[in-house]
Amino acid sequence: MHLLVKLSTTLRDHVPDYQPNPGLELSDIPEESTVAQVAAGLNIPAEEIKIVMINGRQCALEDVLRDGDRLALFPAVGGG
């Protein structure tokens, strides 16, 4: 299955040579894979992911992905 993965800020450090634009196009993801499985395959620790978006909608790490999905992962956001 094919996915487009976008990573925000510090999560980009886990994927060598990640380019924010266009993102990371994956084409070898097994059917019925979850967000957590894809993140693990990219060496991104689940505990660092605070927000998951699939096709622009907030989801969970346990959600199953479908062919053609756009996945965006965000770490905790701090500020003051």
C-alpha positions as CSV (number, residue, x, y, z in Angstrom):
1,M,0.0,0.0,0.0
2,H,1.1,3.6,-0.7
3,L,1.2,6.4,1.9
4,L,2.5,9.9,2.1
5,V,4.0,10.7,5.5
6,K,4.7,14.2,6.8
7,L,6.7,14.6,10.0
8,S,6.9,17.7,12.1
9,T,9.9,19.3,13.9
10,T,11.8,16.9,16.1
11,L,10.3,13.8,14.6
12,R,12.2,14.5,11.4
13,D,15.4,13.7,13.1
14,H,14.5,10.0,13.2
15,V,14.4,9.7,9.4
16,P,17.7,10.4,7.7
17,D,17.4,12.7,4.6
18,Y,13.8,13.5,5.4
19,Q,12.6,16.3,3.1
20,P,9.5,18.3,4.4
21,N,8.4,19.0,0.9
22,P,7.1,16.6,-0.5
23,G,7.3,14.4,2.6
24,L,8.1,10.7,2.6
25,E,6.3,8.5,0.1
26,L,6.1,4.9,1.2
27,S,5.1,2.2,-1.2
28,D,5.8,-1.1,0.6
29,I,3.5,-0.8,3.6
30,P,1.5,-4.0,4.3
31,E,-2.3,-3.8,4.2
32,E,-3.9,-3.3,7.6
33,S,-0.9,-1.6,9.1
34,T,-1.5,0.8,12.0
35,V,0.0,4.2,12.5
36,A,2.1,2.8,15.3
37,Q,3.6,0.1,13.0
38,V,4.5,2.6,10.3
39,A,6.1,4.9,13.0
40,A,8.1,2.0,14.3
41,G,9.3,1.1,10.8
42,L,10.6,4.7,10.5
43,N,12.3,4.4,13.9
44,I,10.1,7.0,15.5
45,P,9.3,6.1,19.2
46,A,5.6,6.1,19.8
47,E,6.1,8.0,23.1
48,E,7.4,11.0,21.1
49,I,4.2,11.2,18.9
50,K,1.5,13.3,20.5
51,I,-0.8,14.1,17.5
52,V,-1.7,11.8,14.6
53,M,-3.5,13.1,11.6
54,I,-4.8,10.9,8.8
55,N,-6.1,12.8,5.8
56,G,-6.5,15.9,7.9
57,R,-8.4,14.3,10.8
58,Q,-7.0,13.6,14.2
59,C,-6.7,9.9,14.9
60,A,-4.8,7.5,17.2
61,L,-1.7,5.4,17.0
62,E,-3.8,2.2,16.8
63,D,-5.8,3.4,13.8
64,V,-5.4,1.3,10.6
65,L,-4.2,3.0,7.5
66,R,-5.5,2.6,4.0
67,D,-3.9,2.8,0.6
68,G,-3.4,6.4,-0.4
69,D,-3.7,7.9,3.1
70,R,-1.8,11.0,4.1
71,L,-0.3,10.6,7.5
72,A,1.0,13.5,9.6
73,L,2.8,13.0,12.9
74,F,3.5,15.7,15.4
75,P,5.5,15.7,18.7
76,A,4.5,17.6,21.8
77,V,4.4,21.3,21.3
78,G,5.8,23.6,24.0
79,G,5.8,27.2,24.5
80,G,5.4,29.9,26.9
